Amino acid sequence: MRFLLRRLGFYLVAAWVALTLNFFLPRLMPGDPATALFARFRGRLAPEAMQALRETFGLTHAPLWSQYLTYLGHALRGDFGISVAYFPTPVVQVIGTGLMWTLFLAGSAVVVSFAIGTLLGVAAAWWRRGWVDALLPPALVFLGALPYFWLAMVALYVLGFTLGWFPLGHAYSDDLTPGFNLTFIADVATHAVLPVGSIVLATLGGWLLSMRNTMITVLGSDYVNLARAKGLHPARVVLRYAARNALLPSITSFGMALGFVLGGSLLTEIVFSYPGQGYVLVQAVRNQDYPLMQGIFLVITFAVLGANWLVDVVYLWLDPRIRDSAS
């Protein structure tokens, strides 16, 4: 418990640093959100409205330390200001619209890719020089070398446009009303097959090679040889003795990948017109929407920190050496 609390304290300090950078960076840049929004209306706003817009975005004439304390108070309440691109919608509401779809799309792709790649890596290491080890690693590495958005476009053209097996885009059909029913769930799953599949194909080789290489090293360890000499079942040797220890480096990478899920799979979401976080981020950059970019930056940062803390919890469960050192 002391180990987890110490790591949690470190992540809280990192979160505070991220909040501080998020406050100061836009104020060091030329221009401000109020000026960008005023320019979008092309003279339809009176010049007197500029000061009101500045106050709306928190750009007052108060001392910088006072603005910083006010910003921290709003951030702790989950108030990140008003979006420029979607004015006058709050940033939290804009982020929330794409967050659910990004969690579903990119989260499913990361989990599926990690699970399948790890299992294939275990199989390739255990049956070395077999067909799994001979064929799958080079084939998946070749697919991983291709840009994942190119794979998405090829899949969209062949399976969606030419053969008509899958929808061409969006998260669900336009004639359906969102709801928790079998028809809507099946339609969402059908729309997600191509974008999830393209991400999985592009990332599967990395998980396979990482697990295979670590697994080969672990299989040569003394404790694995002792387990074999004791006559234990091969499945128990593979899963309990070898794979459990070889999984530790992959768990760290999985935590990082899971944290960056909230950033969205930017180009895949654009190719499939998927209403996720990456699409929202593109709109924020195009419209110089600083509050929205700040909000997305914080969401991604907090997600990475939270995912890493969960990885520490899993490490504590998987590796008894960490429990011994923590105690």
Contacts in CASP RR format, 6 or more apart in sequence:
PFRMAT RR
TARGET T0000
AUTHOR 0000-0000-0000
METHOD contacts of the structure
MODEL  1
MRFLLRRLGFYLVAAWVALTLNFFLPRLMPGDPATALFARFRGRLAPEAM
QALRETFGLTHAPLWSQYLTYLGHALRGDFGISVAYFPTPVVQVIGTGLM
WTLFLAGSAVVVSFAIGTLLGVAAAWWRRGWVDALLPPALVFLGALPYFW
LAMVALYVLGFTLGWFPLGHAYSDDLTPGFNLTFIADVATHAVLPVGSIV
LATLGGWLLSMRNTMITVLGSDYVNLARAKGLHPARVVLRYAARNALLPS
ITSFGMALGFVLGGSLLTEIVFSYPGQGYVLVQAVRNQDYPLMQGIFLVI
TFAVLGANWLVDVVYLWLDPRIRDSAS
2 326 0 8 1.000
2 327 0 8 1.000
3 312 0 8 1.000
3 316 0 8 1.000
3 322 0 8 1.000
3 325 0 8 1.000
3 326 0 8 1.000
4 309 0 8 1.000
4 312 0 8 1.000
4 313 0 8 1.000
4 316 0 8 1.000
7 309 0 8 1.000
7 312 0 8 1.000
8 309 0 8 1.000
11 305 0 8 1.000
11 306 0 8 1.000
11 308 0 8 1.000
11 309 0 8 1.000
14 301 0 8 1.000
14 305 0 8 1.000
15 301 0 8 1.000
15 302 0 8 1.000
15 305 0 8 1.000
18 297 0 8 1.000
18 298 0 8 1.000
18 301 0 8 1.000
18 302 0 8 1.000
19 71 0 8 1.000
19 72 0 8 1.000
19 75 0 8 1.000
19 298 0 8 1.000
20 68 0 8 1.000
22 294 0 8 1.000
22 295 0 8 1.000
22 297 0 8 1.000
22 298 0 8 1.000
23 67 0 8 1.000
23 68 0 8 1.000
23 71 0 8 1.000
23 72 0 8 1.000
26 32 0 8 1.000
26 33 0 8 1.000
26 290 0 8 1.000
26 294 0 8 1.000
27 64 0 8 1.000
29 290 0 8 1.000
32 54 0 8 1.000
32 57 0 8 1.000
32 59 0 8 1.000
32 290 0 8 1.000
33 53 0 8 1.000
33 57 0 8 1.000
33 59 0 8 1.000
33 84 0 8 1.000
33 288 0 8 1.000
33 289 0 8 1.000
33 290 0 8 1.000
33 291 0 8 1.000
34 50 0 8 1.000
34 53 0 8 1.000
34 54 0 8 1.000
34 56 0 8 1.000
34 57 0 8 1.000
34 59 0 8 1.000
35 50 0 8 1.000
36 84 0 8 1.000
36 287 0 8 1.000
36 288 0 8 1.000
36 289 0 8 1.000
36 290 0 8 1.000
37 53 0 8 1.000
37 84 0 8 1.000
37 87 0 8 1.000
38 45 0 8 1.000
38 49 0 8 1.000
38 50 0 8 1.000
38 53 0 8 1.000
40 84 0 8 1.000
40 287 0 8 1.000
54 60 0 8 1.000
56 82 0 8 1.000
57 81 0 8 1.000
57 82 0 8 1.000
57 290 0 8 1.000
57 291 0 8 1.000
58 67 0 8 1.000
58 70 0 8 1.000
58 71 0 8 1.000
58 81 0 8 1.000
60 67 0 8 1.000
62 70 0 8 1.000
74 80 0 8 1.000
74 81 0 8 1.000
75 298 0 8 1.000
78 92 0 8 1.000
79 90 0 8 1.000
79 92 0 8 1.000
80 90 0 8 1.000
80 91 0 8 1.000
80 92 0 8 1.000
80 95 0 8 1.000
80 291 0 8 1.000
80 294 0 8 1.000
80 295 0 8 1.000
80 298 0 8 1.000
81 90 0 8 1.000
81 91 0 8 1.000
81 92 0 8 1.000
81 291 0 8 1.000
82 88 0 8 1.000
82 89 0 8 1.000
82 90 0 8 1.000
82 91 0 8 1.000
82 291 0 8 1.000
83 89 0 8 1.000
83 90 0 8 1.000
83 91 0 8 1.000
83 94 0 8 1.000
83 284 0 8 1.000
83 289 0 8 1.000
83 291 0 8 1.000
83 292 0 8 1.000
84 287 0 8 1.000
84 288 0 8 1.000
84 289 0 8 1.000
84 290 0 8 1.000
84 291 0 8 1.000
84 292 0 8 1.000
85 94 0 8 1.000
85 283 0 8 1.000
85 284 0 8 1.000
85 286 0 8 1.000
85 287 0 8 1.000
85 289 0 8 1.000
85 292 0 8 1.000
86 94 0 8 1.000
86 283 0 8 1.000
86 289 0 8 1.000
86 292 0 8 1.000
91 291 0 8 1.000
91 292 0 8 1.000
91 294 0 8 1.000
91 295 0 8 1.000
94 280 0 8 1.000
94 292 0 8 1.000
95 277 0 8 1.000
95 280 0 8 1.000
95 292 0 8 1.000
95 295 0 8 1.000
95 296 0 8 1.000
95 299 0 8 1.000
97 275 0 8 1.000
97 280 0 8 1.000
98 275 0 8 1.000
98 276 0 8 1.000
98 277 0 8 1.000
98 279 0 8 1.000
98 280 0 8 1.000
99 262 0 8 1.000
99 276 0 8 1.000
99 277 0 8 1.000
99 299 0 8 1.000
101 171 0 8 1.000
101 274 0 8 1.000
101 275 0 8 1.000
101 276 0 8 1.000
101 277 0 8 1.000
102 261 0 8 1.000
102 262 0 8 1.000
102 263 0 8 1.000
102 264 0 8 1.000
102 265 0 8 1.000
102 269 0 8 1.000
102 276 0 8 1.000
102 277 0 8 1.000
102 278 0 8 1.000
103 261 0 8 1.000
103 262 0 8 1.000
104 188 0 8 1.000
104 192 0 8 1.000
105 192 0 8 1.000
105 195 0 8 1.000
105 196 0 8 1.000
105 264 0 8 1.000
105 265 0 8 1.000
105 268 0 8 1.000
105 269 0 8 1.000
105 274 0 8 1.000
105 276 0 8 1.000
106 199 0 8 1.000
106 261 0 8 1.000
106 262 0 8 1.000
106 263 0 8 1.000
106 264 0 8 1.000
106 265 0 8 1.000
107 258 0 8 1.000
107 261 0 8 1.000
108 192 0 8 1.000
108 196 0 8 1.000
109 195 0 8 1.000
109 196 0 8 1.000
109 197 0 8 1.000
109 199 0 8 1.000
109 200 0 8 1.000
109 203 0 8 1.000
109 265 0 8 1.000
110 199 0 8 1.000
110 203 0 8 1.000
110 254 0 8 1.000
110 257 0 8 1.000
110 258 0 8 1.000
110 261 0 8 1.000
112 196 0 8 1.000
112 200 0 8 1.000
113 199 0 8 1.000
113 200 0 8 1.000
113 203 0 8 1.000
113 204 0 8 1.000
113 207 0 8 1.000
114 207 0 8 1.000
114 250 0 8 1.000
114 254 0 8 1.000
114 257 0 8 1.000
116 200 0 8 1.000
116 204 0 8 1.000
116 207 0 8 1.000
117 204 0 8 1.000
117 205 0 8 1.000
117 206 0 8 1.000
117 207 0 8 1.000
117 208 0 8 1.000
117 211 0 8 1.000
118 207 0 8 1.000
118 208 0 8 1.000
118 211 0 8 1.000
118 247 0 8 1.000
118 250 0 8 1.000
120 132 0 8 1.000
120 136 0 8 1.000
120 204 0 8 1.000
120 208 0 8 1.000
120 211 0 8 1.000
121 207 0 8 1.000
121 208 0 8 1.000
121 209 0 8 1.000
121 211 0 8 1.000
121 212 0 8 1.000
121 215 0 8 1.000
122 211 0 8 1.000
122 212 0 8 1.000
122 215 0 8 1.000
122 238 0 8 1.000
122 242 0 8 1.000
122 243 0 8 1.000
122 246 0 8 1.000
123 132 0 8 1.000
124 132 0 8 1.000
124 133 0 8 1.000
124 136 0 8 1.000
124 137 0 8 1.000
124 208 0 8 1.000
124 212 0 8 1.000
124 215 0 8 1.000
125 133 0 8 1.000
125 211 0 8 1.000
125 212 0 8 1.000
125 213 0 8 1.000
125 215 0 8 1.000
125 216 0 8 1.000
125 219 0 8 1.000
125 242 0 8 1.000
125 246 0 8 1.000
126 215 0 8 1.000
126 219 0 8 1.000
126 238 0 8 1.000
126 242 0 8 1.000
127 133 0 8 1.000
128 216 0 8 1.000
133 212 0 8 1.000
136 208 0 8 1.000
137 205 0 8 1.000
137 208 0 8 1.000
137 209 0 8 1.000
137 212 0 8 1.000
140 201 0 8 1.000
140 204 0 8 1.000
140 205 0 8 1.000
140 206 0 8 1.000
140 208 0 8 1.000
141 205 0 8 1.000
141 206 0 8 1.000
141 209 0 8 1.000
143 151 0 8 1.000
143 201 0 8 1.000
143 202 0 8 1.000
143 204 0 8 1.000
143 205 0 8 1.000
144 201 0 8 1.000
144 202 0 8 1.000
144 203 0 8 1.000
144 204 0 8 1.000
144 205 0 8 1.000
144 206 0 8 1.000
146 202 0 8 1.000
147 202 0 8 1.000
147 267 0 8 1.000
148 198 0 8 1.000
148 199 0 8 1.000
148 201 0 8 1.000
148 202 0 8 1.000
148 203 0 8 1.000
148 265 0 8 1.000
148 267 0 8 1.000
148 268 0 8 1.000
149 198 0 8 1.000
149 267 0 8 1.000
149 268 0 8 1.000
149 270 0 8 1.000
149 271 0 8 1.000
151 198 0 8 1.000
151 201 0 8 1.000
151 202 0 8 1.000
152 194 0 8 1.000
152 195 0 8 1.000
152 198 0 8 1.000
152 267 0 8 1.000
152 268 0 8 1.000
152 271 0 8 1.000
152 272 0 8 1.000
153 271 0 8 1.000
155 194 0 8 1.000
155 197 0 8 1.000
155 198 0 8 1.000
156 168 0 8 1.000
156 169 0 8 1.000
156 194 0 8 1.000
156 271 0 8 1.000
156 272 0 8 1.000
159 165 0 8 1.000
159 166 0 8 1.000
159 194 0 8 1.000
160 166 0 8 1.000
160 167 0 8 1.000
160 168 0 8 1.000
160 194 0 8 1.000
161 168 0 8 1.000
166 190 0 8 1.000
166 191 0 8 1.000
166 193 0 8 1.000
166 194 0 8 1.000
167 173 0 8 1.000
167 190 0 8 1.000
167 191 0 8 1.000
167 194 0 8 1.000
168 272 0 8 1.000
169 191 0 8 1.000
169 272 0 8 1.000
169 273 0 8 1.000
169 274 0 8 1.000
170 191 0 8 1.000
170 272 0 8 1.000
170 273 0 8 1.000
170 274 0 8 1.000
170 275 0 8 1.000
171 188 0 8 1.000
171 191 0 8 1.000
171 192 0 8 1.000
171 274 0 8 1.000
171 275 0 8 1.000
172 178 0 8 1.000
172 184 0 8 1.000
172 187 0 8 1.000
172 188 0 8 1.000
172 191 0 8 1.000
173 187 0 8 1.000
173 191 0 8 1.000
176 183 0 8 1.000
176 184 0 8 1.000
176 187 0 8 1.000
177 184 0 8 1.000
178 184 0 8 1.000
191 272 0 8 1.000
194 272 0 8 1.000
195 265 0 8 1.000
195 268 0 8 1.000
195 269 0 8 1.000
195 271 0 8 1.000
195 272 0 8 1.000
195 274 0 8 1.000
198 268 0 8 1.000
199 265 0 8 1.000
199 268 0 8 1.000
207 250 0 8 1.000
207 253 0 8 1.000
210 249 0 8 1.000
210 250 0 8 1.000
210 253 0 8 1.000
211 246 0 8 1.000
211 247 0 8 1.000
211 250 0 8 1.000
214 246 0 8 1.000
214 249 0 8 1.000
214 250 0 8 1.000
215 242 0 8 1.000
215 243 0 8 1.000
215 246 0 8 1.000
217 246 0 8 1.000
218 224 0 8 1.000
218 242 0 8 1.000
218 245 0 8 1.000
218 246 0 8 1.000
219 242 0 8 1.000
221 245 0 8 1.000
223 241 0 8 1.000
224 237 0 8 1.000
224 241 0 8 1.000
224 242 0 8 1.000
227 236 0 8 1.000
227 237 0 8 1.000
227 241 0 8 1.000
228 237 0 8 1.000
232 241 0 8 1.000
244 318 0 8 1.000
245 319 0 8 1.000
247 318 0 8 1.000
248 315 0 8 1.000
248 318 0 8 1.000
248 319 0 8 1.000
251 311 0 8 1.000
251 314 0 8 1.000
251 315 0 8 1.000
251 318 0 8 1.000
252 311 0 8 1.000
254 311 0 8 1.000
255 307 0 8 1.000
255 308 0 8 1.000
255 310 0 8 1.000
255 311 0 8 1.000
256 304 0 8 1.000
256 307 0 8 1.000
256 308 0 8 1.000
258 303 0 8 1.000
258 307 0 8 1.000
259 300 0 8 1.000
259 303 0 8 1.000
259 304 0 8 1.000
259 306 0 8 1.000
259 307 0 8 1.000
259 308 0 8 1.000
260 300 0 8 1.000
260 303 0 8 1.000
260 304 0 8 1.000
261 303 0 8 1.000
262 277 0 8 1.000
262 299 0 8 1.000
262 300 0 8 1.000
262 303 0 8 1.000
263 277 0 8 1.000
263 278 0 8 1.000
263 281 0 8 1.000
263 296 0 8 1.000
263 299 0 8 1.000
263 300 0 8 1.000
263 303 0 8 1.000
264 276 0 8 1.000
264 277 0 8 1.000
264 278 0 8 1.000
264 281 0 8 1.000
265 278 0 8 1.000
266 278 0 8 1.000
266 279 0 8 1.000
266 281 0 8 1.000
266 282 0 8 1.000
268 274 0 8 1.000
269 275 0 8 1.000
269 276 0 8 1.000
269 277 0 8 1.000
269 278 0 8 1.000
269 279 0 8 1.000
270 278 0 8 1.000
270 279 0 8 1.000
270 282 0 8 1.000
273 279 0 8 1.000
277 296 0 8 1.000
277 299 0 8 1.000
280 292 0 8 1.000
280 296 0 8 1.000
281 293 0 8 1.000
281 296 0 8 1.000
283 289 0 8 1.000
283 292 0 8 1.000
284 292 0 8 1.000
284 293 0 8 1.000
284 296 0 8 1.000
285 293 0 8 1.000
315 322 0 8 1.000
316 322 0 8 1.000
316 323 0 8 1.000
316 326 0 8 1.000
END
